[in-house]
Amino acid sequence: MRPRAPFEIAPKMRPLPPRRTGVVGVLEVGTSKIVCMIARLKPREATSSLRRRTHSVDVLGIGHTSAHGIKGGTVIDMERAEHAIRRAVDAAERMAGAQIASVIVSLAGGRLASEHFNAEVDLPEPAVAEGDIRRVLDAASTFAVGEGRTILHALPVGYALDGAGGIGEPRGMLGRRLGVDLHVVTAEAAAVRNLLLCIERCHLGVEAMVAAPYAAALSTLADDESELGVTLIDFGAGTTTVAVVENGHCVHVDGIAIGGQHVTNDVARGLSTRLADAERLKSLHGGVMAMGADEREMLTVPSISDDHDLPRAIPKARLVRIVRPRVEEIVELVRDRLHASGHAAGAGRRIVLTGGAAQLTGLAELVGNILGPQVRIGRPLGISKLPEATRGAPFAVATGLLVYPQVAGLEHFEARRRRLSQGDGSGYFSRVGHWLREAF
């Protein structure tokens, strides 16, 4: 196996201490919108709901603006993307009355993918100690990642003692050999580097990069769903991403470069209207399930040319006939990818939908027909002081980034930290220096 260079692992943050209050800034960089949120995380007592959360989240400021220079979740125009990010951050800082120096960033592009790596070590003593867990995690961390890929997450899914799996917490248990299953989420290195550089140009540090579907799962899934098994599908504008959660662990992440913007393009072509008008028609009247009155209900379609052409009237059913095939294609692609991953059987019984395109009328019913009967629209859970307009599925990723500091400690990057410490420093700016030297 080849050794990994430090730049191949995205910046990772230290977990928030369970008894410390902190202010965090997060940034969702999507194809259609950029969202910045600033929130205060305060320690909370354990409760029967959302048991994995150690802090309450109080939103202090929100800024969101239309995205520019982003396509398929990746940066394609550095200058335009930088200006859009600056506007969103400035609006959030004004609302919060505070400035932020760094952010936690989501990544939806870059062809997200998952791999699982297993390792075993001998136990010097019968009982599993903390050092044994570190050793087995380090052994699993010696994996080789494909050329041009960057590691976003390294999540221990489960442990095994003497070949018996299904162990969530092995400390203190007796055995001779300790094994671990490590779930590694990767993305294209170029997409990660360019997003990092774009945010650096805004004079912001990057605390961590989080896969968008993993972030959405953190904010919208109830405890029982996570334990029983659930598939979260985030319908974004440029990408549709998937996270499978079983036994409380994220076990699979995937993404396809098709989303709500492709539906808008179909509407614009099919009705010969401007993209802005097509987006409005899709958002206000679009759906995927035909109703009896759709043939009689008429919609006004502005012309694609100058203002002298009169708008046309079309039945709503025609709009549905344009929207449905593309949405069916997206859902069927997700189904095929889930089957290929081997995770469709257990998690396919429960589906949670997030993202802006999840608001299409009838989408839950269509997904239920193709993937499984239990489908719901996911909304942020346990986030206080959210404005009404941001409490829905389109803001699941941004609010999930606010939850991420509470679970950052679940990830394992000890091997990386040791390699970085051999250089000039192991802090944030040292990591950026490694990235920029390798990338440019």
Salt bridges, closest charged atoms under 4 A:
GLU8 OE2 - ARG2 NH1 3.37
GLU28 OE2 - LYS33 NZ 3.83
GLU45 OE2 - ARG19 NH1 3.91
ASP58 OD2 - LYS42 NZ 2.97
GLU79 OE2 - HIS83 NE2 3.80
GLU82 OE2 - ARG86 NH2 2.98
GLU82 OE1 - ARG201 NE 2.92
ASP90 OD2 - ARG94 NE 2.83
GLU120 OE1 - ARG177 NE 2.99
ASP122 OD1 - ARG177 NH1 2.44
GLU130 OE1 - ARG171 NE 2.62
ASP132 OD1 - ARG135 NH2 3.07
ASP138 OD1 - HIS412 NE2 2.78
ASP138 OD2 - ARG418 NH1 3.05
GLU169 OE1 - ARG171 NH1 2.67
ASP181 OD1 - HIS116 ND1 3.00
GLU188 OE2 - ARG111 NH1 2.93
ASP223 OD2 - ARG51 NH1 3.53
ASP223 OD1 - ARG52 NH1 3.84
GLU225 OE1 - ARG376 NH2 2.78
GLU227 OE2 - ARG52 NH2 2.51
ASP254 OD1 - ARG337 NH2 2.97
ASP266 OD1 - ARG269 NH1 3.80
ASP266 OD2 - ARG326 NE 2.78
ASP277 OD2 - ARG274 NH2 3.17
GLU279 OE1 - LYS282 NZ 3.35
GLU295 OE2 - ARG321 NH1 3.16
GLU328 OE2 - ARG324 NE 2.99
GLU329 OE1 - ARG326 NH1 3.15
ASP336 OD1 - ARG335 NE 3.33
GLU388 OE1 - ARG391 NH1 2.99
GLU411 OE1 - LYS12 NZ 3.51
GLU411 OE2 - HIS153 ND1 2.78
GLU414 OE2 - ARG417 NH1 2.67
